Amino acid sequence: MRALFVSALAAASLSLSGCVASVVKDVVTAPVKVASKAVDVATTSQSEADEKRGREIRKREERLGKLERTYDKQLAKCEDGDDGACDDARETYDEMQELLPTIPLERDD
């Protein structure tokens, strides 16, 4: 009977040793995994930064295009004698002038 108990205890200890080793490994490596994830979240790769900058530039270009279309319509109404449209055209033109320096110039090589 005692031999059966000892062999059962030995088998249990062998099977539990794998579980314990796995838990110990997880506990030991957890801080490293958390720290590396925090660094990854906190930093932005160059390609991510480039993509973000490209999106911002495209939004400004779209805004400028919309302002130009609005300005053309307002200018046409102004030329027809609408004083309110002339005031609106001046405001739109001023906004276009503020936006232009923020859009990079594309060179033809």
JOTA-V127776 format. One record per residue. N is the residue number from 1. SS is DSSP state (a for helix, b for strand, c for the rest). OMEGA is omega in radians with two decimals (* if undefined). Layout:
BEGIN
N_SS_OMEGA / N_SS_OMEGA
END
This chain:
BEGIN
1_c_-3.13 / 2_a_3.13 / 3_a_3.12 / 4_a_3.13 / 5_a_-3.13 / 6_a_-3.14 / 7_a_3.08 / 8_a_3.11 / 9_a_3.12 / 10_a_3.12 / 11_a_3.14 / 12_a_-3.13 / 13_a_3.11 / 14_a_-3.13 / 15_a_3.12 / 16_a_-3.12 / 17_a_3.08 / 18_a_3.12 / 19_a_-3.13 / 20_a_3.14 / 21_a_3.13 / 22_a_3.13 / 23_a_3.13 / 24_a_3.12 / 25_a_3.13 / 26_a_-3.13 / 27_a_-3.11 / 28_a_-3.08 / 29_a_-3.10 / 30_a_-3.14 / 31_a_3.12 / 32_a_3.12 / 33_a_-3.14 / 34_a_-3.13 / 35_a_-3.13 / 36_a_3.09 / 37_a_3.13 / 38_a_3.12 / 39_a_-3.14 / 40_a_3.14 / 41_a_-3.07 / 42_a_-3.09 / 43_c_3.10 / 44_c_3.13 / 45_c_-3.13 / 46_a_-3.13 / 47_a_3.08 / 48_a_3.12 / 49_a_3.11 / 50_a_3.12 / 51_a_3.14 / 52_a_3.12 / 53_a_3.11 / 54_a_3.10 / 55_a_3.14 / 56_a_3.13 / 57_a_3.12 / 58_a_3.10 / 59_a_3.12 / 60_a_3.10 / 61_a_3.10 / 62_a_3.12 / 63_a_3.12 / 64_a_3.10 / 65_a_3.12 / 66_a_3.12 / 67_a_3.14 / 68_a_3.11 / 69_a_3.11 / 70_a_3.14 / 71_a_3.13 / 72_a_3.12 / 73_a_-3.14 / 74_a_3.14 / 75_a_3.11 / 76_a_3.11 / 77_a_3.12 / 78_a_3.13 / 79_a_3.07 / 80_c_3.06 / 81_c_3.13 / 82_c_-3.10 / 83_a_3.10 / 84_a_3.11 / 85_a_3.10 / 86_a_3.10 / 87_a_3.13 / 88_a_3.14 / 89_a_3.10 / 90_a_3.13 / 91_a_3.13 / 92_a_3.12 / 93_a_3.12 / 94_a_3.12 / 95_a_3.09 / 96_a_-3.13 / 97_a_3.08 / 98_a_-3.07 / 99_a_-3.07 / 100_a_-3.12 / 101_c_-3.11 / 102_c_3.14 / 103_c_-3.10 / 104_c_3.13 / 105_c_3.10 / 106_c_-3.11 / 107_c_3.02 / 108_c_-3.11 / 109_c_*
END
